[in-house]
Amino acid sequence: MSGELTITIKIGEKPYRLTIERGQEMVFRQAAQQLEQRMVNYRDVYAYKDKQDLLAMVALEYAAQVILMNGQTEEKQGELTGQLQELEQMITMDA
């Protein structure tokens, strides 16, 4: 089943209405749940009370994770490229 779906999710006790692809509903709902949980964790551990501060800290955390993952992906791609070049050289030498 394809097409768009309109859902409402809550982040920081505020409802947000989104139009998304039908197949992505669970992803958005899980993402909203994770955001809420991280906000609760920051509130409890660091005694933040302002929801904007909590959202900012969660956004910073997720942005840092994306940057780290991108760096790891680039590193792995470099390793794989090197290994493929070695294999290509071995095949060329045997031919």
PEJO-V967278 format. One record per residue. N is the residue number from 1. SS is DSSP state (h for helix, s for strand, l for the rest). PSI is psi in whole degrees, 0 to 359 (none if undefined). BURIAL is # if it has 24 or more other ideal C-beta (glycine too) atoms within 12 Angstrom, else .. Layout:
# PEJO-V967278
n:N ss:SS psi:PSI burial:BURIAL
n:N ss:SS psi:PSI burial:BURIAL
This chain:
# PEJO-V967278
n:1 ss:l psi:126 burial:.
n:2 ss:l psi:182 burial:.
n:3 ss:l psi:180 burial:.
n:4 ss:s psi:155 burial:.
n:5 ss:s psi:138 burial:.
n:6 ss:s psi:124 burial:.
n:7 ss:s psi:163 burial:.
n:8 ss:s psi:125 burial:.
n:9 ss:s psi:157 burial:#
n:10 ss:s psi:134 burial:.
n:11 ss:s psi:122 burial:#
n:12 ss:l psi:37 burial:#
n:13 ss:l psi:10 burial:.
n:14 ss:s psi:129 burial:.
n:15 ss:s psi:140 burial:.
n:16 ss:s psi:127 burial:.
n:17 ss:s psi:126 burial:.
n:18 ss:s psi:146 burial:.
n:19 ss:s psi:119 burial:.
n:20 ss:s psi:169 burial:.
n:21 ss:s psi:139 burial:.
n:22 ss:h psi:320 burial:.
n:23 ss:h psi:351 burial:.
n:24 ss:h psi:4 burial:.
n:25 ss:h psi:311 burial:.
n:26 ss:h psi:324 burial:.
n:27 ss:h psi:314 burial:.
n:28 ss:h psi:322 burial:#
n:29 ss:h psi:319 burial:.
n:30 ss:h psi:320 burial:.
n:31 ss:h psi:317 burial:.
n:32 ss:h psi:320 burial:#
n:33 ss:h psi:316 burial:.
n:34 ss:h psi:319 burial:.
n:35 ss:h psi:314 burial:#
n:36 ss:h psi:316 burial:#
n:37 ss:h psi:318 burial:.
n:38 ss:h psi:322 burial:#
n:39 ss:h psi:318 burial:#
n:40 ss:h psi:317 burial:.
n:41 ss:h psi:314 burial:.
n:42 ss:h psi:320 burial:#
n:43 ss:h psi:316 burial:.
n:44 ss:h psi:318 burial:.
n:45 ss:h psi:318 burial:.
n:46 ss:h psi:2 burial:.
n:47 ss:l psi:30 burial:.
n:48 ss:l psi:143 burial:.
n:49 ss:l psi:329 burial:.
n:50 ss:l psi:126 burial:.
n:51 ss:h psi:328 burial:.
n:52 ss:h psi:319 burial:.
n:53 ss:h psi:317 burial:.
n:54 ss:h psi:314 burial:#
n:55 ss:h psi:321 burial:#
n:56 ss:h psi:318 burial:.
n:57 ss:h psi:319 burial:#
n:58 ss:h psi:317 burial:#
n:59 ss:h psi:318 burial:.
n:60 ss:h psi:316 burial:.
n:61 ss:h psi:312 burial:.
n:62 ss:h psi:322 burial:.
n:63 ss:h psi:319 burial:.
n:64 ss:h psi:321 burial:.
n:65 ss:h psi:319 burial:.
n:66 ss:h psi:316 burial:.
n:67 ss:h psi:316 burial:.
n:68 ss:h psi:316 burial:.
n:69 ss:h psi:321 burial:.
n:70 ss:h psi:319 burial:.
n:71 ss:h psi:318 burial:.
n:72 ss:h psi:322 burial:.
n:73 ss:h psi:315 burial:.
n:74 ss:h psi:320 burial:.
n:75 ss:h psi:314 burial:.
n:76 ss:h psi:320 burial:.
n:77 ss:h psi:320 burial:.
n:78 ss:h psi:318 burial:.
n:79 ss:h psi:315 burial:.
n:80 ss:h psi:320 burial:.
n:81 ss:h psi:316 burial:.
n:82 ss:h psi:317 burial:.
n:83 ss:h psi:320 burial:.
n:84 ss:h psi:322 burial:.
n:85 ss:h psi:320 burial:.
n:86 ss:h psi:316 burial:.
n:87 ss:h psi:319 burial:.
n:88 ss:h psi:319 burial:.
n:89 ss:h psi:319 burial:.
n:90 ss:h psi:319 burial:.
n:91 ss:h psi:318 burial:.
n:92 ss:h psi:321 burial:.
n:93 ss:h psi:326 burial:.
n:94 ss:h psi:339 burial:.
n:95 ss:l psi:none burial:.
